[in-house]
Amino acid sequence: MAKTFIISDIHLGSDACRAKFLCDFLEHIRDKAKRLILNGDVFDSMDFRRLNKHHWNVLSLLRKISDTIEVVWVCGNHDGSAEIISHLLGLNVFEKYDFESGDKKFLVLHGHIFDEFLDKHPIVTFVADSVYGFLQKIDKSHYIARLAKHSSKQYLRCTEVIKSKAIAMAYRQGYDVVCCGHTHRAEEYFSEEVQYFNSGCWTERPSTFIEIKDGTATVKVFD
């Protein structure tokens, strides 16, 4: 049975992007997938001069597999305008996306709309992102970066806010499952009303994704 796969937070253009590894993943799923959803922050910025050959290989492979499977792009806070992305890859681009699998209705959105810290503290956010990127660069295992991030009270508070607000939105709009990105933290959470999933990221080890088949979603590791 064909499956839906969701990945997020690739950050093409970043030194931490695991582009070569992502190409292996895309080749691995192309014969298994009915649909691939790119749930935001595919790019680190709109400065394409930062893309190396491996990053361009990811974009080329996405164009190729879109000939045989449905590829959907959901905008994240790093991605820029939907019009630019749409012209670049010829893909449909959405602010949020929904679909059905089995007997469940799924809502997919990046999650940054719930992150008020981004708008209120842009300078602090920039500095924190820069430090996080530096730690990833000096430690290829990404252990130090993960430890610093997961020890941050603000980061932990943000992940909980995004989860609770995403669940509340999905419940109000009649969805059974909501899938986010943005936090770079893979997660499965089952509330009484709505199931919540986060697909993690492709800038840390291990890299994670969501696999959906017959209405059942699972966070999995590709490493």
C-alpha positions in Angstrom: 0.0 0.0 0.0 1.3 3.5 -0.9 2.3 5.7 2.0 2.5 9.4 2.8 5.9 10.6 4.1 6.4 14.0 5.9 9.8 15.6 6.4 10.6 19.1 7.6 13.4 21.5 8.5 15.9 20.5 5.8 17.5 24.0 5.8 19.2 23.8 2.4 22.0 26.4 2.4 23.0 25.7 6.0 26.3 24.0 6.9 24.3 21.6 9.1 22.0 20.4 6.3 22.4 16.7 5.8 21.8 17.0 2.0 23.7 13.9 0.8 21.9 11.8 3.4 18.6 13.3 2.4 19.1 12.2 -1.2 19.6 8.6 0.0 16.3 8.9 1.9 14.4 10.3 -1.2 15.7 7.4 -3.3 14.7 5.0 -0.6 11.0 6.1 -0.5 10.4 7.0 -4.1 9.0 3.6 -4.9 7.0 3.3 -1.7 5.4 6.8 -1.5 2.1 8.0 -2.8 2.8 11.5 -1.4 5.7 13.4 0.1 5.0 16.5 2.2 7.8 19.0 2.8 6.6 20.6 5.9 8.5 23.9 6.0 12.0 25.3 6.2 13.3 23.4 3.2 15.6 26.4 2.7 17.6 28.1 5.4 17.3 31.4 3.6 16.5 32.7 0.1 20.2 33.4 -0.5 20.8 30.7 -3.1 24.5 31.4 -3.2 24.7 29.4 0.0 23.5 26.2 -1.8 26.4 23.8 -2.6 26.2 21.0 -5.1 24.7 18.6 -2.7 21.9 21.0 -1.9 21.2 21.5 -5.6 21.1 17.7 -5.9 18.3 17.6 -3.4 16.2 20.1 -5.4 16.9 18.2 -8.6 15.8 14.9 -7.1 12.7 16.5 -5.7 11.8 17.6 -9.2 12.4 14.1 -10.6 10.3 12.2 -8.0 7.5 14.7 -8.4 6.9 13.1 -11.8 5.8 9.9 -10.2 4.5 10.9 -6.7 2.7 13.9 -5.3 5.1 16.3 -3.7 3.6 19.0 -1.5 5.4 22.0 -0.1 4.1 23.7 3.1 5.8 27.0 3.8 7.9 27.5 6.9 9.3 30.7 8.3 12.7 30.4 6.5 11.2 29.6 3.1 10.3 33.0 1.7 7.4 33.5 -0.6 5.3 30.7 -2.0 5.5 32.2 -5.4 9.3 32.0 -5.6 9.3 28.4 -4.4 6.5 27.4 -6.8 8.4 28.8 -9.8 11.7 27.3 -8.6 10.5 23.7 -8.4 7.1 23.7 -10.1 5.5 22.3 -7.0 2.2 23.2 -5.3 2.9 25.4 -2.3 0.5 25.8 0.7 0.4 27.6 4.0 -1.2 24.5 5.4 -2.3 21.2 3.8 -4.9 18.5 4.7 -5.6 15.0 3.4 -7.3 11.8 4.5 -5.8 8.4 5.2 -7.8 5.5 6.4 -10.6 6.9 8.5 -8.6 9.9 9.7 -8.3 13.5 8.6 -4.8 15.0 8.8 -3.7 18.6 9.0 -0.2 19.6 8.2 1.4 22.9 9.0 4.9 24.0 9.9 4.0 25.4 13.3 5.8 28.8 13.3 2.5 30.7 13.4 2.2 29.6 17.0 5.8 30.8 17.9 5.2 34.3 19.2 8.9 34.5 20.4 10.0 34.8 16.7 8.1 38.1 16.2 8.6 39.5 19.7 12.4 38.8 20.0 13.9 38.7 16.4 17.5 39.6 17.6 17.5 37.0 20.4 16.2 34.5 17.9 19.0 35.3 15.4 21.7 35.0 18.0 20.3 31.7 19.4 20.1 30.3 15.8 23.7 31.4 15.2 25.0 29.8 18.3 23.1 26.6 17.6 24.5 26.5 14.1 28.0 27.1 15.4 27.7 24.2 17.8 26.5 21.9 15.1 29.5 22.9 12.9 32.2 22.2 15.5 30.6 18.9 16.7 29.6 16.7 13.8 27.8 14.3 16.2 25.4 17.3 17.1 25.4 16.1 20.7 26.4 19.5 22.1 23.9 21.4 20.0 21.1 19.0 21.0 22.1 19.2 24.7 22.1 23.0 24.6 18.8 23.3 22.8 17.0 20.7 25.0 18.3 22.4 28.1 16.9 25.8 27.1 13.7 26.6 29.1 12.6 28.9 26.3 13.0 26.2 23.7 11.1 23.7 25.8 8.3 26.2 26.5 8.1 26.9 22.7 7.7 23.2 21.8 4.8 22.9 24.3 3.1 26.0 23.1 3.3 24.9 19.5 2.0 21.4 20.4 -1.0 22.7 22.5 -2.0 25.4 19.9 -1.7 23.0 17.0 -3.9 20.5 18.8 -6.5 23.2 19.7 -6.6 24.4 16.0 -6.9 20.9 14.7 -9.7 20.0 17.1 -11.7 23.2 16.3 -11.4 22.4 12.6 -12.4 18.8 12.9 -9.1 17.0 12.3 -8.0 13.8 13.9 -4.2 14.3 13.5 -2.0 17.3 13.2 1.6 17.2 12.0 4.1 20.1 12.6 7.8 20.8 12.2 9.7 24.0 13.3 10.9 22.7 16.7 13.4 20.3 15.2 12.2 17.8 17.9 10.6 14.6 16.7 7.6 13.8 18.8 4.4 11.7 19.1 1.7 12.8 21.4 -1.8 11.3 21.8 -4.3 13.6 23.5 -8.0 12.7 24.0 -9.0 14.9 21.1 -6.2 15.0 18.5 -3.0 13.1 17.8 0.1 15.3 17.5 3.2 14.5 15.5 6.4 16.5 14.8 8.7 15.3 12.1 11.9 16.6 13.6 14.6 17.9 11.2 17.4 17.1 8.8 20.1 19.2 10.4 20.8 16.8 13.3 21.6 13.2 13.8 19.5 11.1 13.8 17.3 12.5 11.1 13.6 11.7 11.4 10.4 11.6 9.4 6.7 10.7 9.7 5.3 7.7 7.8 1.5 7.4 7.4 -0.3 4.3 6.1 -4.0 3.5 6.4 -4.6 6.3 8.9 -1.7 5.3 11.2 1.2 7.8 11.6 4.6 6.9 13.1 7.8 8.9 13.6 10.7 7.0 12.2 14.5 7.4 12.1 16.6 7.4 8.9 20.3 7.2 9.9 
